[in-house]
Amino acid sequence: METVGEAYDNAMAESFFASLEHELLARRSFKSKVWAKAALFTYIEAWYAPRRRHSGVDYLSPTKFEVKTRNT
């Protein structure tokens, strides 16, 4: 992400993959690659991305940020 050797260069990617392992992969096995791809897509698009907090919007999830900006 930044220059080589910085402490935070892989922090975002490592955080995502740790969440992915803990919340999706550690709990199940898949019958095929198609099932695994579908589960991964669902995890990212339906659970992780809408709920993940962003520092650029006062540490709100995208869903909460949209609700807040609609109401103001």
PDB file of N, CA, C, O and CB in Angstrom:
ATOM      1  N   MET A   1       0.825  -1.182   0.000  1.00  0.00           N
ATOM      2  CA  MET A   1       0.000   0.000   0.000  1.00  0.00           C
ATOM      3  C   MET A   1       0.877   1.256   0.000  1.00  0.00           C
ATOM      4  O   MET A   1       0.611   2.190  -0.756  1.00  0.00           O
ATOM      5  CB  MET A   1      -0.943  -0.008   1.208  1.00  0.00           C
ATOM      6  N   GLU A   2       1.901   1.287   0.826  1.00  0.00           N
ATOM      7  CA  GLU A   2       2.804   2.431   0.874  1.00  0.00           C
ATOM      8  C   GLU A   2       4.197   1.926   0.505  1.00  0.00           C
ATOM      9  O   GLU A   2       4.320   0.990  -0.285  1.00  0.00           O
ATOM     10  CB  GLU A   2       2.794   3.120   2.293  1.00  0.00           C
ATOM     11  N   THR A   3       5.225   2.517   1.051  1.00  0.00           N
ATOM     12  CA  THR A   3       6.566   2.066   0.716  1.00  0.00           C
ATOM     13  C   THR A   3       6.923   0.810   1.499  1.00  0.00           C
ATOM     14  O   THR A   3       6.347   0.536   2.552  1.00  0.00           O
ATOM     15  CB  THR A   3       7.585   3.170   0.988  1.00  0.00           C
ATOM     16  N   VAL A   4       7.859   0.069   0.987  1.00  0.00           N
ATOM     17  CA  VAL A   4       8.269  -1.186   1.604  1.00  0.00           C
ATOM     18  C   VAL A   4       8.850  -0.925   2.988  1.00  0.00           C
ATOM     19  O   VAL A   4       9.625   0.011   3.180  1.00  0.00           O
ATOM     20  CB  VAL A   4       9.294  -1.919   0.718  1.00  0.00           C
ATOM     21  N   GLY A   5       8.470  -1.758   3.943  1.00  0.00           N
ATOM     22  CA  GLY A   5       9.022  -1.663   5.270  1.00  0.00           C
ATOM     23  C   GLY A   5       8.217  -0.841   6.252  1.00  0.00           C
ATOM     24  O   GLY A   5       8.535  -0.824   7.441  1.00  0.00           O
ATOM     25  N   GLU A   6       7.185  -0.160   5.788  1.00  0.00           N
ATOM     26  CA  GLU A   6       6.347   0.605   6.709  1.00  0.00           C
ATOM     27  C   GLU A   6       5.461  -0.340   7.509  1.00  0.00           C
ATOM     28  O   GLU A   6       5.036  -1.384   7.015  1.00  0.00           O
ATOM     29  CB  GLU A   6       5.486   1.636   5.943  1.00  0.00           C
ATOM     30  N   ALA A   7       5.199   0.037   8.724  1.00  0.00           N
ATOM     31  CA  ALA A   7       4.451  -0.837   9.630  1.00  0.00           C
ATOM     32  C   ALA A   7       3.028  -1.101   9.161  1.00  0.00           C
ATOM     33  O   ALA A   7       2.482  -2.168   9.440  1.00  0.00           O
ATOM     34  CB  ALA A   7       4.417  -0.235  11.009  1.00  0.00           C
ATOM     35  N   TYR A   8       2.423  -0.171   8.467  1.00  0.00           N
ATOM     36  CA  TYR A   8       1.018  -0.311   8.092  1.00  0.00           C
ATOM     37  C   TYR A   8       0.816  -0.673   6.631  1.00  0.00           C
ATOM     38  O   TYR A   8      -0.303  -0.574   6.127  1.00  0.00           O
ATOM     39  CB  TYR A   8       0.290   0.957   8.390  1.00  0.00           C
ATOM     40  N   ASP A   9       1.874  -1.092   5.933  1.00  0.00           N
ATOM     41  CA  ASP A   9       1.750  -1.318   4.504  1.00  0.00           C
ATOM     42  C   ASP A   9       0.783  -2.444   4.143  1.00  0.00           C
ATOM     43  O   ASP A   9       0.167  -2.392   3.078  1.00  0.00           O
ATOM     44  CB  ASP A   9       3.092  -1.618   3.935  1.00  0.00           C
ATOM     45  N   ASN A  10       0.632  -3.442   4.980  1.00  0.00           N
ATOM     46  CA  ASN A  10      -0.277  -4.545   4.685  1.00  0.00           C
ATOM     47  C   ASN A  10      -1.411  -4.660   5.693  1.00  0.00           C
ATOM     48  O   ASN A  10      -2.151  -5.644   5.669  1.00  0.00           O
ATOM     49  CB  ASN A  10       0.488  -5.838   4.640  1.00  0.00           C
ATOM     50  N   ALA A  11      -1.564  -3.695   6.565  1.00  0.00           N
ATOM     51  CA  ALA A  11      -2.533  -3.802   7.655  1.00  0.00           C
ATOM     52  C   ALA A  11      -3.957  -3.971   7.151  1.00  0.00           C
ATOM     53  O   ALA A  11      -4.705  -4.792   7.682  1.00  0.00           O
ATOM     54  CB  ALA A  11      -2.451  -2.583   8.542  1.00  0.00           C
ATOM     55  N   MET A  12      -4.344  -3.209   6.137  1.00  0.00           N
ATOM     56  CA  MET A  12      -5.701  -3.294   5.637  1.00  0.00           C
ATOM     57  C   MET A  12      -5.985  -4.677   5.023  1.00  0.00           C
ATOM     58  O   MET A  12      -7.025  -5.277   5.295  1.00  0.00           O
ATOM     59  CB  MET A  12      -5.946  -2.191   4.606  1.00  0.00           C
ATOM     60  N   ALA A  13      -5.078  -5.165   4.215  1.00  0.00           N
ATOM     61  CA  ALA A  13      -5.254  -6.472   3.596  1.00  0.00           C
ATOM     62  C   ALA A  13      -5.245  -7.584   4.645  1.00  0.00           C
ATOM     63  O   ALA A  13      -6.057  -8.507   4.579  1.00  0.00           O
ATOM     64  CB  ALA A  13      -4.160  -6.718   2.556  1.00  0.00           C
ATOM     65  N   GLU A  14      -4.338  -7.498   5.601  1.00  0.00           N
ATOM     66  CA  GLU A  14      -4.277  -8.515   6.648  1.00  0.00           C
ATOM     67  C   GLU A  14      -5.539  -8.513   7.500  1.00  0.00           C
ATOM     68  O   GLU A  14      -6.012  -9.576   7.902  1.00  0.00           O
ATOM     69  CB  GLU A  14      -3.054  -8.294   7.529  1.00  0.00           C
ATOM     70  N   SER A  15      -6.081  -7.354   7.777  1.00  0.00           N
ATOM     71  CA  SER A  15      -7.319  -7.253   8.544  1.00  0.00           C
ATOM     72  C   SER A  15      -8.471  -7.902   7.793  1.00  0.00           C
ATOM     73  O   SER A  15      -9.260  -8.645   8.377  1.00  0.00           O
ATOM     74  CB  SER A  15      -7.644  -5.788   8.851  1.00  0.00           C
ATOM     75  N   PHE A  16      -8.569  -7.622   6.495  1.00  0.00           N
ATOM     76  CA  PHE A  16      -9.636  -8.205   5.695  1.00  0.00           C
ATOM     77  C   PHE A  16      -9.526  -9.728   5.658  1.00  0.00           C
ATOM     78  O   PHE A  16     -10.518 -10.423   5.878  1.00  0.00           O
ATOM     79  CB  PHE A  16      -9.605  -7.639   4.276  1.00  0.00           C
ATOM     80  N   PHE A  17      -8.340 -10.251   5.384  1.00  0.00           N
ATOM     81  CA  PHE A  17      -8.191 -11.694   5.276  1.00  0.00           C
ATOM     82  C   PHE A  17      -8.364 -12.398   6.617  1.00  0.00           C
ATOM     83  O   PHE A  17      -8.819 -13.541   6.659  1.00  0.00           O
ATOM     84  CB  PHE A  17      -6.840 -12.028   4.698  1.00  0.00           C
ATOM     85  N   ALA A  18      -8.011 -11.734   7.707  1.00  0.00           N
ATOM     86  CA  ALA A  18      -8.270 -12.310   9.030  1.00  0.00           C
ATOM     87  C   ALA A  18      -9.762 -12.406   9.278  1.00  0.00           C
ATOM     88  O   ALA A  18     -10.241 -13.415   9.795  1.00  0.00           O
ATOM     89  CB  ALA A  18      -7.602 -11.473  10.134  1.00  0.00           C
ATOM     90  N   SER A  19     -10.504 -11.366   8.913  1.00  0.00           N
ATOM     91  CA  SER A  19     -11.963 -11.398   9.052  1.00  0.00           C
ATOM     92  C   SER A  19     -12.562 -12.483   8.158  1.00  0.00           C
ATOM     93  O   SER A  19     -13.446 -13.228   8.580  1.00  0.00           O
ATOM     94  CB  SER A  19     -12.572 -10.021   8.702  1.00  0.00           C
ATOM     95  N   LEU A  20     -12.079 -12.562   6.942  1.00  0.00           N
ATOM     96  CA  LEU A  20     -12.573 -13.560   6.002  1.00  0.00           C
ATOM     97  C   LEU A  20     -12.357 -14.971   6.537  1.00  0.00           C
ATOM     98  O   LEU A  20     -13.269 -15.797   6.502  1.00  0.00           O
ATOM     99  CB  LEU A  20     -11.887 -13.399   4.646  1.00  0.00           C
ATOM    100  N   GLU A  21     -11.168 -15.246   7.025  1.00  0.00           N
ATOM    101  CA  GLU A  21     -10.873 -16.571   7.579  1.00  0.00           C
ATOM    102  C   GLU A  21     -11.752 -16.896   8.777  1.00  0.00           C
ATOM    103  O   GLU A  21     -12.322 -17.983   8.865  1.00  0.00           O
ATOM    104  CB  GLU A  21      -9.410 -16.657   7.980  1.00  0.00           C
ATOM    105  N   HIS A  22     -11.855 -15.964   9.681  1.00  0.00           N
ATOM    106  CA  HIS A  22     -12.601 -16.192  10.918  1.00  0.00           C
ATOM    107  C   HIS A  22     -14.100 -16.319  10.676  1.00  0.00           C
ATOM    108  O   HIS A  22     -14.745 -17.193  11.255  1.00  0.00           O
ATOM    109  CB  HIS A  22     -12.337 -15.067  11.895  1.00  0.00           C
ATOM    110  N   GLU A  23     -14.657 -15.467   9.837  1.00  0.00           N
ATOM    111  CA  GLU A  23     -16.102 -15.392   9.684  1.00  0.00           C
ATOM    112  C   GLU A  23     -16.664 -16.265   8.573  1.00  0.00           C
ATOM    113  O   GLU A  23     -17.858 -16.562   8.581  1.00  0.00           O
ATOM    114  CB  GLU A  23     -16.493 -13.991   9.439  1.00  0.00           C
ATOM    115  N   LEU A  24     -15.852 -16.679   7.629  1.00  0.00           N
ATOM    116  CA  LEU A  24     -16.380 -17.463   6.504  1.00  0.00           C
ATOM    117  C   LEU A  24     -15.681 -18.809   6.348  1.00  0.00           C
ATOM    118  O   LEU A  24     -16.339 -19.849   6.350  1.00  0.00           O
ATOM    119  CB  LEU A  24     -16.248 -16.675   5.216  1.00  0.00           C
ATOM    120  N   LEU A  25     -14.398 -18.802   6.218  1.00  0.00           N
ATOM    121  CA  LEU A  25     -13.690 -20.022   5.838  1.00  0.00           C
ATOM    122  C   LEU A  25     -13.521 -21.025   6.967  1.00  0.00           C
ATOM    123  O   LEU A  25     -13.545 -22.229   6.711  1.00  0.00           O
ATOM    124  CB  LEU A  25     -12.354 -19.671   5.304  1.00  0.00           C
ATOM    125  N   ALA A  26     -13.353 -20.581   8.194  1.00  0.00           N
ATOM    126  CA  ALA A  26     -13.111 -21.498   9.304  1.00  0.00           C
ATOM    127  C   ALA A  26     -14.348 -22.311   9.675  1.00  0.00           C
ATOM    128  O   ALA A  26     -14.241 -23.330  10.357  1.00  0.00           O
ATOM    129  CB  ALA A  26     -12.633 -20.725  10.510  1.00  0.00           C
ATOM    130  N   ARG A  27     -15.487 -21.878   9.242  1.00  0.00           N
ATOM    131  CA  ARG A  27     -16.734 -22.514   9.663  1.00  0.00           C
ATOM    132  C   ARG A  27     -17.312 -23.505   8.663  1.00  0.00           C
ATOM    133  O   ARG A  27     -18.302 -24.171   8.966  1.00  0.00           O
ATOM    134  CB  ARG A  27     -17.743 -21.471   9.938  1.00  0.00           C
ATOM    135  N   ARG A  28     -16.725 -23.617   7.491  1.00  0.00           N
ATOM    136  CA  ARG A  28     -17.342 -24.490   6.496  1.00  0.00           C
ATOM    137  C   ARG A  28     -16.354 -25.016   5.480  1.00  0.00           C
ATOM    138  O   ARG A  28     -15.232 -24.523   5.361  1.00  0.00           O
ATOM    139  CB  ARG A  28     -18.439 -23.762   5.789  1.00  0.00           C
ATOM    140  N   SER A  29     -16.783 -26.008   4.762  1.00  0.00           N
ATOM    141  CA  SER A  29     -16.038 -26.496   3.604  1.00  0.00           C
ATOM    142  C   SER A  29     -16.993 -26.419   2.416  1.00  0.00           C
ATOM    143  O   SER A  29     -18.211 -26.411   2.588  1.00  0.00           O
ATOM    144  CB  SER A  29     -15.490 -27.975   3.825  1.00  0.00           C
ATOM    145  N   PHE A  30     -16.439 -26.362   1.234  1.00  0.00           N
ATOM    146  CA  PHE A  30     -17.251 -26.151   0.042  1.00  0.00           C
ATOM    147  C   PHE A  30     -17.199 -27.363  -0.867  1.00  0.00           C
ATOM    148  O   PHE A  30     -16.174 -28.039  -0.962  1.00  0.00           O
ATOM    149  CB  PHE A  30     -16.786 -24.910  -0.710  1.00  0.00           C
ATOM    150  N   LYS A  31     -18.309 -27.634  -1.534  1.00  0.00           N
ATOM    151  CA  LYS A  31     -18.400 -28.785  -2.436  1.00  0.00           C
ATOM    152  C   LYS A  31     -17.625 -28.559  -3.728  1.00  0.00           C
ATOM    153  O   LYS A  31     -17.129 -29.505  -4.340  1.00  0.00           O
ATOM    154  CB  LYS A  31     -19.855 -29.084  -2.758  1.00  0.00           C
ATOM    155  N   SER A  32     -17.525 -27.286  -4.140  1.00  0.00           N
ATOM    156  CA  SER A  32     -16.818 -26.982  -5.383  1.00  0.00           C
ATOM    157  C   SER A  32     -16.334 -25.537  -5.358  1.00  0.00           C
ATOM    158  O   SER A  32     -16.665 -24.773  -4.451  1.00  0.00           O
ATOM    159  CB  SER A  32     -17.729 -27.229  -6.611  1.00  0.00           C
ATOM    160  N   LYS A  33     -15.546 -25.175  -6.367  1.00  0.00           N
ATOM    161  CA  LYS A  33     -15.073 -23.803  -6.486  1.00  0.00           C
ATOM    162  C   LYS A  33     -16.235 -22.844  -6.727  1.00  0.00           C
ATOM    163  O   LYS A  33     -16.198 -21.698  -6.280  1.00  0.00           O
ATOM    164  CB  LYS A  33     -14.051 -23.689  -7.616  1.00  0.00           C
ATOM    165  N   VAL A  34     -17.252 -23.303  -7.422  1.00  0.00           N
ATOM    166  CA  VAL A  34     -18.419 -22.459  -7.691  1.00  0.00           C
ATOM    167  C   VAL A  34     -19.104 -22.076  -6.381  1.00  0.00           C
ATOM    168  O   VAL A  34     -19.475 -20.917  -6.194  1.00  0.00           O
ATOM    169  CB  VAL A  34     -19.416 -23.186  -8.627  1.00  0.00           C
ATOM    170  N   TRP A  35     -19.273 -23.027  -5.484  1.00  0.00           N
ATOM    171  CA  TRP A  35     -19.888 -22.750  -4.178  1.00  0.00           C
ATOM    172  C   TRP A  35     -19.007 -21.799  -3.364  1.00  0.00           C
ATOM    173  O   TRP A  35     -19.514 -20.892  -2.704  1.00  0.00           O
ATOM    174  CB  TRP A  35     -20.121 -24.069  -3.394  1.00  0.00           C
ATOM    175  N   ALA A  36     -17.711 -22.003  -3.411  1.00  0.00           N
ATOM    176  CA  ALA A  36     -16.789 -21.143  -2.671  1.00  0.00           C
ATOM    177  C   ALA A  36     -16.823 -19.715  -3.215  1.00  0.00           C
ATOM    178  O   ALA A  36     -16.849 -18.758  -2.440  1.00  0.00           O
ATOM    179  CB  ALA A  36     -15.358 -21.704  -2.740  1.00  0.00           C
ATOM    180  N   LYS A  37     -16.824 -19.567  -4.528  1.00  0.00           N
ATOM    181  CA  LYS A  37     -16.898 -18.238  -5.132  1.00  0.00           C
ATOM    182  C   LYS A  37     -18.200 -17.536  -4.777  1.00  0.00           C
ATOM    183  O   LYS A  37     -18.197 -16.338  -4.491  1.00  0.00           O
ATOM    184  CB  LYS A  37     -16.758 -18.336  -6.644  1.00  0.00           C
ATOM    185  N   ALA A  38     -19.309 -18.262  -4.791  1.00  0.00           N
ATOM    186  CA  ALA A  38     -20.605 -17.675  -4.435  1.00  0.00           C
ATOM    187  C   ALA A  38     -20.619 -17.236  -2.966  1.00  0.00           C
ATOM    188  O   ALA A  38     -21.132 -16.166  -2.641  1.00  0.00           O
ATOM    189  CB  ALA A  38     -21.746 -18.686  -4.701  1.00  0.00           C
ATOM    190  N   ALA A  39     -20.064 -18.053  -2.095  1.00  0.00           N
ATOM    191  CA  ALA A  39     -20.010 -17.707  -0.672  1.00  0.00           C
ATOM    192  C   ALA A  39     -19.113 -16.492  -0.453  1.00  0.00           C
ATOM    193  O   ALA A  39     -19.447 -15.615   0.344  1.00  0.00           O
ATOM    194  CB  ALA A  39     -19.501 -18.905   0.161  1.00  0.00           C
ATOM    195  N   LEU A  40     -17.990 -16.432  -1.143  1.00  0.00           N
ATOM    196  CA  LEU A  40     -17.081 -15.302  -1.021  1.00  0.00           C
ATOM    197  C   LEU A  40     -17.743 -14.017  -1.513  1.00  0.00           C
ATOM    198  O   LEU A  40     -17.648 -12.980  -0.855  1.00  0.00           O
ATOM    199  CB  LEU A  40     -15.792 -15.568  -1.801  1.00  0.00           C
ATOM    200  N   PHE A  41     -18.401 -14.077  -2.648  1.00  0.00           N
ATOM    201  CA  PHE A  41     -19.096 -12.909  -3.183  1.00  0.00           C
ATOM    202  C   PHE A  41     -20.172 -12.429  -2.217  1.00  0.00           C
ATOM    203  O   PHE A  41     -20.288 -11.231  -1.958  1.00  0.00           O
ATOM    204  CB  PHE A  41     -19.715 -13.232  -4.546  1.00  0.00           C
ATOM    205  N   THR A  42     -20.954 -13.357  -1.688  1.00  0.00           N
ATOM    206  CA  THR A  42     -22.007 -13.000  -0.743  1.00  0.00           C
ATOM    207  C   THR A  42     -21.420 -12.388   0.514  1.00  0.00           C
ATOM    208  O   THR A  42     -21.948 -11.398   1.021  1.00  0.00           O
ATOM    209  CB  THR A  42     -22.848 -14.222  -0.388  1.00  0.00           C
ATOM    210  N   TYR A  43     -20.343 -12.954   1.023  1.00  0.00           N
ATOM    211  CA  TYR A  43     -19.699 -12.421   2.227  1.00  0.00           C
ATOM    212  C   TYR A  43     -19.241 -10.978   2.008  1.00  0.00           C
ATOM    213  O   TYR A  43     -19.503 -10.106   2.837  1.00  0.00           O
ATOM    214  CB  TYR A  43     -18.501 -13.303   2.629  1.00  0.00           C
ATOM    215  N   ILE A  44     -18.564 -10.734   0.901  1.00  0.00           N
ATOM    216  CA  ILE A  44     -18.031  -9.400   0.650  1.00  0.00           C
ATOM    217  C   ILE A  44     -19.143  -8.396   0.369  1.00  0.00           C
ATOM    218  O   ILE A  44     -19.187  -7.334   0.990  1.00  0.00           O
ATOM    219  CB  ILE A  44     -17.056  -9.436  -0.518  1.00  0.00           C
ATOM    220  N   GLU A  45     -20.029  -8.715  -0.546  1.00  0.00           N
ATOM    221  CA  GLU A  45     -21.038  -7.752  -0.982  1.00  0.00           C
ATOM    222  C   GLU A  45     -22.208  -7.588  -0.022  1.00  0.00           C
ATOM    223  O   GLU A  45     -22.772  -6.499   0.083  1.00  0.00           O
ATOM    224  CB  GLU A  45     -21.559  -8.155  -2.310  1.00  0.00           C
ATOM    225  N   ALA A  46     -22.577  -8.643   0.672  1.00  0.00           N
ATOM    226  CA  ALA A  46     -23.774  -8.563   1.523  1.00  0.00           C
ATOM    227  C   ALA A  46     -23.453  -8.373   3.000  1.00  0.00           C
ATOM    228  O   ALA A  46     -24.298  -7.888   3.752  1.00  0.00           O
ATOM    229  CB  ALA A  46     -24.602  -9.810   1.356  1.00  0.00           C
ATOM    230  N   TRP A  47     -22.251  -8.744   3.428  1.00  0.00           N
ATOM    231  CA  TRP A  47     -21.963  -8.624   4.855  1.00  0.00           C
ATOM    232  C   TRP A  47     -20.802  -7.675   5.144  1.00  0.00           C
ATOM    233  O   TRP A  47     -20.976  -6.699   5.874  1.00  0.00           O
ATOM    234  CB  TRP A  47     -21.658  -9.985   5.431  1.00  0.00           C
ATOM    235  N   TYR A  48     -19.636  -7.942   4.592  1.00  0.00           N
ATOM    236  CA  TYR A  48     -18.436  -7.189   4.965  1.00  0.00           C
ATOM    237  C   TYR A  48     -18.480  -5.728   4.499  1.00  0.00           C
ATOM    238  O   TYR A  48     -18.336  -4.817   5.314  1.00  0.00           O
ATOM    239  CB  TYR A  48     -17.210  -7.868   4.388  1.00  0.00           C
ATOM    240  N   ALA A  49     -18.674  -5.505   3.219  1.00  0.00           N
ATOM    241  CA  ALA A  49     -18.607  -4.143   2.681  1.00  0.00           C
ATOM    242  C   ALA A  49     -19.669  -3.209   3.266  1.00  0.00           C
ATOM    243  O   ALA A  49     -19.333  -2.079   3.621  1.00  0.00           O
ATOM    244  CB  ALA A  49     -18.752  -4.185   1.180  1.00  0.00           C
ATOM    245  N   PRO A  50     -20.926  -3.624   3.383  1.00  0.00           N
ATOM    246  CA  PRO A  50     -21.923  -2.698   3.934  1.00  0.00           C
ATOM    247  C   PRO A  50     -21.722  -2.390   5.419  1.00  0.00           C
ATOM    248  O   PRO A  50     -22.164  -1.339   5.882  1.00  0.00           O
ATOM    249  CB  PRO A  50     -23.301  -3.265   3.732  1.00  0.00           C
ATOM    250  N   ARG A  51     -21.079  -3.262   6.168  1.00  0.00           N
ATOM    251  CA  ARG A  51     -20.953  -3.073   7.609  1.00  0.00           C
ATOM    252  C   ARG A  51     -19.597  -2.533   8.064  1.00  0.00           C
ATOM    253  O   ARG A  51     -19.464  -2.045   9.186  1.00  0.00           O
ATOM    254  CB  ARG A  51     -21.210  -4.363   8.291  1.00  0.00           C
ATOM    255  N   ARG A  52     -18.603  -2.620   7.197  1.00  0.00           N
ATOM    256  CA  ARG A  52     -17.247  -2.201   7.569  1.00  0.00           C
ATOM    257  C   ARG A  52     -17.215  -0.697   7.811  1.00  0.00           C
ATOM    258  O   ARG A  52     -17.730   0.083   7.010  1.00  0.00           O
ATOM    259  CB  ARG A  52     -16.228  -2.592   6.469  1.00  0.00           C
ATOM    260  N   ARG A  53     -16.604  -0.300   8.923  1.00  0.00           N
ATOM    261  CA  ARG A  53     -16.511   1.118   9.261  1.00  0.00           C
ATOM    262  C   ARG A  53     -15.372   1.777   8.492  1.00  0.00           C
ATOM    263  O   ARG A  53     -14.324   1.168   8.275  1.00  0.00           O
ATOM    264  CB  ARG A  53     -16.309   1.300  10.774  1.00  0.00           C
ATOM    265  N   HIS A  54     -15.582   3.020   8.084  1.00  0.00           N
ATOM    266  CA  HIS A  54     -14.604   3.766   7.302  1.00  0.00           C
ATOM    267  C   HIS A  54     -14.157   5.002   8.060  1.00  0.00           C
ATOM    268  O   HIS A  54     -14.985   5.746   8.586  1.00  0.00           O
ATOM    269  CB  HIS A  54     -15.182   4.157   5.937  1.00  0.00           C
ATOM    270  N   SER A  55     -12.859   5.222   8.118  1.00  0.00           N
ATOM    271  CA  SER A  55     -12.338   6.394   8.829  1.00  0.00           C
ATOM    272  C   SER A  55     -12.719   7.688   8.129  1.00  0.00           C
ATOM    273  O   SER A  55     -12.825   8.725   8.785  1.00  0.00           O
ATOM    274  CB  SER A  55     -10.822   6.305   8.959  1.00  0.00           C
ATOM    275  N   GLY A  56     -12.924   7.661   6.836  1.00  0.00           N
ATOM    276  CA  GLY A  56     -13.267   8.869   6.087  1.00  0.00           C
ATOM    277  C   GLY A  56     -14.668   9.396   6.350  1.00  0.00           C
ATOM    278  O   GLY A  56     -14.981  10.529   5.987  1.00  0.00           O
ATOM    279  N   VAL A  57     -15.504   8.596   6.968  1.00  0.00           N
ATOM    280  CA  VAL A  57     -16.889   9.022   7.261  1.00  0.00           C
ATOM    281  C   VAL A  57     -17.190   8.826   8.741  1.00  0.00           C
ATOM    282  O   VAL A  57     -18.215   8.256   9.116  1.00  0.00           O
ATOM    283  CB  VAL A  57     -17.914   8.225   6.395  1.00  0.00           C
ATOM    284  N   ASP A  58     -16.273   9.310   9.572  1.00  0.00           N
ATOM    285  CA  ASP A  58     -16.434   9.272  11.037  1.00  0.00           C
ATOM    286  C   ASP A  58     -16.625   7.865  11.597  1.00  0.00           C
ATOM    287  O   ASP A  58     -17.376   7.672  12.553  1.00  0.00           O
ATOM    288  CB  ASP A  58     -17.610  10.122  11.438  1.00  0.00           C
ATOM    289  N   TYR A  59     -15.955   6.899  11.012  1.00  0.00           N
ATOM    290  CA  TYR A  59     -15.999   5.507  11.467  1.00  0.00           C
ATOM    291  C   TYR A  59     -17.415   4.938  11.485  1.00  0.00           C
ATOM    292  O   TYR A  59     -17.789   4.186  12.386  1.00  0.00           O
ATOM    293  CB  TYR A  59     -15.394   5.399  12.851  1.00  0.00           C
ATOM    294  N   LEU A  60     -18.191   5.312  10.476  1.00  0.00           N
ATOM    295  CA  LEU A  60     -19.524   4.736  10.295  1.00  0.00           C
ATOM    296  C   LEU A  60     -19.455   3.723   9.166  1.00  0.00           C
ATOM    297  O   LEU A  60     -18.580   3.804   8.304  1.00  0.00           O
ATOM    298  CB  LEU A  60     -20.591   5.842   9.992  1.00  0.00           C
ATOM    299  N   SER A  61     -20.370   2.778   9.170  1.00  0.00           N
ATOM    300  CA  SER A  61     -20.473   1.861   8.047  1.00  0.00           C
ATOM    301  C   SER A  61     -21.115   2.621   6.886  1.00  0.00           C
ATOM    302  O   SER A  61     -21.769   3.638   7.118  1.00  0.00           O
ATOM    303  CB  SER A  61     -21.302   0.577   8.426  1.00  0.00           C
ATOM    304  N   PRO A  62     -20.950   2.161   5.651  1.00  0.00           N
ATOM    305  CA  PRO A  62     -21.586   2.839   4.531  1.00  0.00           C
ATOM    306  C   PRO A  62     -23.104   2.956   4.701  1.00  0.00           C
ATOM    307  O   PRO A  62     -23.695   3.983   4.365  1.00  0.00           O
ATOM    308  CB  PRO A  62     -21.271   2.107   3.247  1.00  0.00           C
ATOM    309  N   THR A  63     -23.722   1.909   5.220  1.00  0.00           N
ATOM    310  CA  THR A  63     -25.168   1.926   5.419  1.00  0.00           C
ATOM    311  C   THR A  63     -25.565   3.003   6.424  1.00  0.00           C
ATOM    312  O   THR A  63     -26.491   3.773   6.168  1.00  0.00           O
ATOM    313  CB  THR A  63     -25.660   0.553   5.892  1.00  0.00           C
ATOM    314  N   LYS A  64     -24.879   3.066   7.563  1.00  0.00           N
ATOM    315  CA  LYS A  64     -25.199   4.072   8.580  1.00  0.00           C
ATOM    316  C   LYS A  64     -24.893   5.476   8.078  1.00  0.00           C
ATOM    317  O   LYS A  64     -25.625   6.416   8.390  1.00  0.00           O
ATOM    318  CB  LYS A  64     -24.419   3.797   9.871  1.00  0.00           C
ATOM    319  N   PHE A  65     -23.828   5.631   7.308  1.00  0.00           N
ATOM    320  CA  PHE A  65     -23.493   6.939   6.757  1.00  0.00           C
ATOM    321  C   PHE A  65     -24.588   7.416   5.809  1.00  0.00           C
ATOM    322  O   PHE A  65     -24.974   8.585   5.857  1.00  0.00           O
ATOM    323  CB  PHE A  65     -22.141   6.887   6.029  1.00  0.00           C
ATOM    324  N   GLU A  66     -25.091   6.544   4.955  1.00  0.00           N
ATOM    325  CA  GLU A  66     -26.158   6.929   4.036  1.00  0.00           C
ATOM    326  C   GLU A  66     -27.413   7.345   4.788  1.00  0.00           C
ATOM    327  O   GLU A  66     -28.047   8.339   4.434  1.00  0.00           O
ATOM    328  CB  GLU A  66     -26.477   5.782   3.085  1.00  0.00           C
ATOM    329  N   VAL A  67     -27.774   6.597   5.817  1.00  0.00           N
ATOM    330  CA  VAL A  67     -28.954   6.945   6.623  1.00  0.00           C
ATOM    331  C   VAL A  67     -28.745   8.300   7.282  1.00  0.00           C
ATOM    332  O   VAL A  67     -29.652   9.132   7.292  1.00  0.00           O
ATOM    333  CB  VAL A  67     -29.235   5.858   7.698  1.00  0.00           C
ATOM    334  N   LYS A  68     -27.553   8.528   7.833  1.00  0.00           N
ATOM    335  CA  LYS A  68     -27.258   9.791   8.505  1.00  0.00           C
ATOM    336  C   LYS A  68     -27.322  10.969   7.525  1.00  0.00           C
ATOM    337  O   LYS A  68     -27.876  12.016   7.861  1.00  0.00           O
ATOM    338  CB  LYS A  68     -25.874   9.727   9.167  1.00  0.00           C
ATOM    339  N   THR A  69     -26.773  10.815   6.341  1.00  0.00           N
ATOM    340  CA  THR A  69     -26.759  11.919   5.385  1.00  0.00           C
ATOM    341  C   THR A  69     -28.141  12.169   4.774  1.00  0.00           C
ATOM    342  O   THR A  69     -28.435  13.300   4.387  1.00  0.00           O
ATOM    343  CB  THR A  69     -25.751  11.637   4.282  1.00  0.00           C
ATOM    344  N   ARG A  70     -28.983  11.162   4.678  1.00  0.00           N
ATOM    345  CA  ARG A  70     -30.356  11.361   4.203  1.00  0.00           C
ATOM    346  C   ARG A  70     -31.181  12.143   5.207  1.00  0.00           C
ATOM    347  O   ARG A  70     -32.058  12.917   4.823  1.00  0.00           O
ATOM    348  CB  ARG A  70     -31.023  10.020   3.921  1.00  0.00           C
ATOM    349  N   ASN A  71     -30.906  11.947   6.502  1.00  0.00           N
ATOM    350  CA  ASN A  71     -31.693  12.570   7.553  1.00  0.00           C
ATOM    351  C   ASN A  71     -31.232  13.988   7.888  1.00  0.00           C
ATOM    352  O   ASN A  71     -31.886  14.675   8.674  1.00  0.00           O
ATOM    353  CB  ASN A  71     -31.641  11.721   8.785  1.00  0.00           C
ATOM    354  N   THR A  72     -30.131  14.432   7.313  1.00  0.00           N
ATOM    355  CA  THR A  72     -29.646  15.778   7.643  1.00  0.00           C
ATOM    356  C   THR A  72     -29.929  16.750   6.531  1.00  0.00           C
ATOM    357  O   THR A  72     -29.589  17.929   6.641  1.00  0.00           O
ATOM    358  CB  THR A  72     -28.160  15.757   7.935  1.00  0.00           C
TER     359      THR A  72
END
